[in-house]
Structure formats: C-alpha cells, structure tokens
C-alpha cells in the first residue's frame, strides 16, 4: 500500500481510563499493520480523513473529532492524510533531444483534496504518482536539448506538474510542485562541457584583451594626433612671431639707415661739410686698406695706392653729381606742381 494511505493498517488497542479521573475519554494507541477496530466511538485526528464502509460498501468519510459508528456493521477501510505529502522520485535515465543520456531524480509535493477518489480511484497512489512523474520527466526532457535543461529548469518543473495534474486529478490528488534535485551527466559529456566552458572563458578573455588593445591603440593615436597638432600650432606661432620680429627688425634697421643718411646729408649741407666728408672718406680708405691683407691671401690693389687724394676726389665728385641730380629732380617736381 501507499504512504499516502494511512490505512497502512493501524491497529487500535483501546485503553479505557477509570471512571472518576479527570478525563473520562477513551484513548487509543495505534500500531502499524491494521486499521482501527470499530468499537462504536472513534476519535479522528486533525487533517485526517477516515473512509468508512458499511457491509463492504462505501458509507461515509469521518471528519476530525468524535464520531459514532455501529460496531461490526461499519468498518474503517482507508485512512487518508490531508497534509502536504513529499515523495522522493528515484533516479531515472532520460534522453534529451540531442541524444544525451542523463540520470536525474526529484522531489514531488502533493496533497489529497478528495479522500473518496484517493481511496477508490487508484490502487496504489504513491506508486502511480511516482511512475507518472518518471514518465512525464522523460517525455519533457526528450523535447529539449542538453543546454536548455539547465537554463529552463524552472519551466521544466512547471511542465511536469501540469502533466501530472492532468492524470492525478482523477485520483483526488493535486500535485503542488516538482523539483529536479540532481542531474548527473556522463563523464565524457561532462568533460566536453568543461572544455566548452574553458574555451568560452578563453574566448571572452581574448575578446576583452583585444578590446583593451584596440582602446589603447585608439587612445595612443588620438594622443599622438593631438600632440602633433599642438606642435604644429606652436611651430606656426613661432614662425609668425619670428617673421614679425624679423620684419620689425628690418624696419628698424631701414629707419636707422634712413635717419643716418639724412643726418649725413644735413651735415654735408652745412659749412665745410664737404671738407669733413673728405677727411672722413680718407680715414675710412686708410683703415679699410690696412685690413685687406689680414683677412685674405689674395689682395686686390688699386692702380695708384699712394694717391689718396685722387680716391677722395672721385668719391666727392660722385656725391656732387648725385646731389645735383636730386636738386634737379626736386625743381622739376616743384615746377610740375605749380603748373597743375
């Protein structure tokens, strides 16, 4: 018989208490192997249902508490527990959709909601539920591949419960939940899965490393780009500043030369300016002529080295010619302005 049935024959041995004590209630001690003997007065424990037959035919179900029966005519046939019951599903073999053999066991939680159907609907409820759970498990596992067994464990449990309830409701039993307790894989499959996991980890590590190298290369290239841009901008600013400085220097040099020429011209126009210029040119001639032999091995000598006066005279004649030409140009410009 089944664990589900408390009619695993519990034998009642009534012990009557003496009248006059604090309790005048009949108590009973139960031992397994027999149903209670009908003495006319029975006490049904809480969360139990006792199925009574009268003359071999179902009569009624006793509710918890004090109950009265007719001795000999009425008989306690089945004892059903209304508590939630746990059944261990033994280890079984199942083949997945991708032809992998698994060994797994589980735990089934159920509850009797109709003692009459649980007593007369099936001969051995525990055996029937166990076999149904095993066959349902094999059927559901055959619909999915190995990888889905671990990912869809919860949905697999729900599908098994629904399949069991379709058949167990006719027996007055409601399957509350089913839990897969342990899944054992073949050694070769387990080794292959371990290798797959390691390969996946190495793949992820290689991807992360490559992404890190790529980010590093991008950052380095961007850094070099910004560095070159900054260097080029700095060189551009440097060249601009240098050009501006050189232009400013040339302007200052030109202005200084112009000022010096103006001063020389004004000095020559003064009294005895030509004599002073002659003296200055003579001094410069002598100084420069003395330096010729110091700097080069080849020396260019004038035709008449000793005639300094002729050199000065030539320089003054050139100056006077330029001066007369400048005066003529100024006079012509003034005449033109008057005509206009």
C-alpha positions in Angstrom: 0.0 0.0 0.0 1.0 3.7 -0.3 2.5 6.1 2.1 -0.4 8.3 1.0 -2.8 6.0 2.7 -2.8 6.0 6.5 -4.8 2.7 6.1 -1.4 1.0 6.2 -3.4 -0.9 8.7 -3.0 0.8 12.0 -4.3 -1.4 14.8 -6.1 0.2 17.7 -5.7 -1.2 21.2 -8.1 0.8 23.3 -7.1 1.5 26.9 -10.1 2.6 28.9 -9.5 5.0 31.7 -11.1 4.6 35.0 -14.2 6.5 35.7 -13.8 9.3 38.2 -10.5 10.5 37.0 -10.0 13.9 35.4 -10.6 12.5 31.9 -13.4 10.1 31.1 -12.4 10.0 27.4 -11.4 6.8 25.6 -7.9 7.0 24.3 -6.2 4.7 21.8 -2.7 3.8 20.8 -2.0 2.9 17.2 0.4 0.4 15.7 1.0 -0.1 12.0 -0.2 -3.1 10.1 -4.0 -2.7 10.8 -6.9 -0.2 10.5 -8.6 0.9 13.7 -11.2 -1.5 15.2 -14.7 -0.2 15.3 -15.8 -0.1 19.0 -18.7 2.4 18.3 -16.8 5.5 19.4 -13.8 6.8 17.3 -11.6 9.9 17.5 -10.3 11.1 14.1 -7.1 13.2 14.3 -6.9 16.6 12.7 -6.0 16.7 9.0 -7.0 13.0 8.5 -10.0 11.5 6.7 -11.2 8.0 7.6 -13.2 6.2 4.9 -16.0 4.1 6.3 -17.6 1.1 4.6 -20.9 -0.4 5.8 -21.2 -4.1 5.0 -18.5 -3.8 2.3 -19.9 -0.7 0.6 -18.8 2.9 0.9 -20.8 4.6 3.6 -19.2 8.0 4.6 -16.0 9.8 5.5 -15.4 10.7 9.1 -14.4 14.2 9.9 -11.8 15.1 12.6 -13.1 14.8 16.2 -15.6 12.5 17.9 -17.5 10.0 15.6 -20.0 7.2 16.3 -20.3 4.0 14.3 -22.2 0.8 14.5 -19.8 -2.0 15.6 -19.3 -5.0 13.3 -21.5 -3.4 10.6 -19.3 -0.4 10.0 -15.6 -0.7 9.2 -12.7 1.7 8.8 -11.4 0.8 5.4 -9.0 3.7 4.5 -7.1 6.4 6.3 -6.1 9.4 4.2 -3.8 12.2 5.3 -4.9 15.7 4.1 -1.5 17.2 4.8 1.0 18.1 2.1 3.0 15.0 1.3 6.5 14.7 0.0 7.6 11.8 -2.3 11.1 11.1 -3.4 11.3 10.3 -7.1 14.1 7.7 -7.6 16.9 8.2 -10.0 15.9 7.6 -13.6 17.5 7.8 -17.1 16.3 10.2 -19.7 17.5 11.1 -23.2 17.5 14.7 -24.4 16.6 15.9 -27.9 20.3 15.9 -28.9 20.7 12.2 -27.7 22.4 12.8 -24.4 21.6 10.4 -21.6 21.0 11.9 -18.2 20.4 10.5 -14.8 18.3 12.6 -12.5 16.0 12.4 -9.5 13.5 14.8 -8.0 11.1 15.6 -5.2 7.3 15.7 -5.7 4.9 17.7 -3.4 1.2 16.8 -3.5 -1.9 16.9 -1.5 -5.2 14.9 -1.3 -8.3 17.0 -1.9 -10.8 14.1 -2.3 -10.3 11.2 0.1 -13.0 9.1 -1.8 -11.2 9.3 -5.2 -7.8 8.7 -3.5 -9.2 5.6 -1.9 -11.2 4.1 -4.8 -9.7 5.8 -7.9 -6.4 4.1 -7.8 -5.0 1.0 -6.1 -1.6 2.4 -5.0 -1.5 6.2 -5.3 2.2 6.5 -4.4 3.4 4.0 -7.0 1.0 5.6 -9.6 2.3 9.1 -8.9 5.9 8.0 -8.9 5.6 6.2 -12.3 3.7 9.1 -13.7 6.3 11.6 -12.6 9.1 9.5 -14.1 7.4 9.0 -17.5 6.5 12.7 -17.6 10.1 13.7 -16.8 11.4 11.5 -19.7 8.8 12.9 -22.0 9.6 16.6 -21.2 13.4 16.0 -21.4 13.0 14.5 -24.8 11.7 17.8 -26.1 14.7 20.0 -25.2 18.4 19.9 -25.8 21.1 19.4 -23.1 22.0 23.1 -22.8 18.3 24.0 -22.2 18.0 21.6 -19.3 20.0 23.9 -17.0 18.6 27.2 -18.4 14.9 26.1 -18.4 14.9 24.1 -15.2 12.0 26.1 -13.7 9.8 25.9 -16.9 10.6 22.1 -17.0 9.3 21.7 -13.4 6.1 23.6 -14.3 5.5 21.5 -17.4 5.9 18.3 -15.3 3.5 19.5 -12.7 0.9 20.3 -15.3 1.2 16.9 -17.0 0.9 15.1 -13.7 -2.2 17.0 -12.6 -4.0 16.1 -15.8 -4.0 12.4 -14.7 -3.8 12.8 -10.9 -6.9 14.9 -10.6 -9.0 11.8 -11.4 -7.5 10.2 -8.3 -8.4 13.1 -6.0 -4.7 14.2 -5.7 -3.3 17.6 -6.6 0.4 17.9 -7.5 1.6 21.2 -6.0 5.2 21.3 -7.4 8.0 19.2 -8.7 11.7 20.0 -8.2 14.6 18.4 -10.0 17.1 17.6 -7.3 20.1 16.3 -9.0 21.3 15.9 -12.6 24.1 13.6 -13.5 25.9 13.7 -16.8 28.1 11.1 -18.5 31.8 11.6 -17.8 32.6 12.3 -21.5 29.8 14.8 -21.8 30.8 16.4 -18.5 34.4 16.7 -19.8 33.2 18.2 -23.1 31.1 20.7 -21.3 34.0 21.6 -19.1 36.2 22.1 -22.1 33.5 24.2 -23.7 33.2 26.4 -20.6 37.0 26.8 -20.6 37.0 27.7 -24.3 34.2 30.2 -23.8 36.1 31.8 -20.9 39.3 32.0 -23.0 37.3 33.4 -25.9 35.8 36.1 -23.6 39.3 36.8 -22.2 40.8 37.1 -25.7 37.9 39.4 -26.7 38.4 41.6 -23.7 42.2 41.7 -24.3 41.7 42.6 -27.9 39.2 45.3 -27.0 41.7 46.7 -24.5 44.5 46.7 -27.0 42.2 48.4 -29.5 41.2 51.1 -27.0 44.8 51.6 -26.1 45.8 52.0 -29.7 43.0 54.4 -30.3 43.9 56.4 -27.3 47.6 56.4 -28.3 46.7 57.5 -31.8 44.5 60.3 -30.6 47.2 61.4 -28.2 49.8 61.5 -30.9 47.4 63.3 -33.2 46.7 66.0 -30.6 50.4 66.2 -29.8 51.3 66.8 -33.5 48.5 69.4 -33.8 49.8 71.2 -30.7 53.4 71.0 -32.0 52.4 72.3 -35.5 50.4 75.1 -33.9 53.3 76.0 -31.7 55.7 76.0 -34.7 53.2 78.1 -36.7 53.1 80.7 -33.8 56.8 80.5 -33.5 57.3 81.2 -37.3 54.7 84.0 -37.2 56.4 85.6 -34.2 59.9 85.2 -35.8 58.7 86.7 -39.1 57.1 89.6 -37.2 60.3 90.1 -35.3 62.5 89.9 -38.4 60.1 92.4 -40.2 60.2 94.7 -37.2 64.0 94.4 -37.1 64.3 95.2 -40.8 62.0 98.2 -40.4 64.1 99.5 -37.5 67.3 98.9 -39.4 66.0 100.6 -42.5 64.7 103.5 -40.4 68.0 103.8 -38.7 69.8 103.8 -42.0 67.4 106.4 -43.4 67.9 108.6 -40.3 71.7 108.2 -40.6 71.7 109.1 -44.3 69.5 112.1 -43.5 71.9 113.2 -40.8 74.9 112.9 -43.2 73.1 114.8 -45.9 72.3 117.6 -43.5 75.8 117.7 -42.3 77.2 118.0 -45.8 75.0 120.9 -46.5 76.5 122.8 -43.6 79.6 125.0 -43.8 82.7 123.0 -44.6 80.7 119.8 -44.8 82.5 118.7 -47.9 85.8 119.0 -46.2 84.7 117.0 -43.3 83.4 114.3 -45.6 86.7 114.3 -47.5 88.5 113.8 -44.3 86.2 111.0 -43.2 86.5 109.2 -46.5 90.3 109.5 -46.4 90.3 107.9 -42.9 88.0 105.1 -43.9 90.1 104.4 -47.0 93.2 104.1 -45.0 91.6 101.9 -42.4 90.0 99.5 -44.8 93.1 99.3 -47.0 95.0 98.2 -43.9 92.6 95.3 -43.3 92.8 93.8 -46.7 96.0 91.8 -46.0 94.7 90.4 -42.7 91.6 88.6 -44.0 92.6 87.0 -47.3 95.7 85.7 -49.0 94.6 87.3 -52.3 94.7 91.1 -52.1 93.1 93.4 -54.7 95.2 96.6 -55.0 94.2 99.8 -56.7 96.3 101.1 -59.6 97.7 104.1 -57.6 98.0 103.1 -54.0 99.8 106.2 -52.8 97.3 108.7 -54.4 94.7 109.0 -51.6 93.7 112.4 -52.8 92.5 111.1 -56.2 90.3 108.5 -54.4 88.7 111.1 -52.2 88.2 113.4 -55.1 86.4 110.7 -57.1 84.1 110.0 -54.1 83.3 113.7 -53.7 82.6 114.1 -57.4 80.2 111.2 -57.3 78.4 112.7 -54.3 78.2 116.1 -56.1 76.7 114.5 -59.2 74.1 112.7 -57.2 73.3 115.8 -55.2 72.8 117.9 -58.4 70.6 115.2 -59.9 68.5 115.2 -56.7 68.2 119.0 -56.8 67.1 118.9 -60.5 64.5 116.3 -59.7 63.1 118.4 -56.9 63.0 121.6 -59.1 61.1 119.7 -61.8 58.7 118.3 -59.3 58.0 121.8 -57.9 57.5 123.2 -61.5 55.0 120.5 -62.2 53.1 121.2 -59.0 52.9 125.0 -59.9 51.6 124.2 -63.4 48.9 122.0 -62.0 
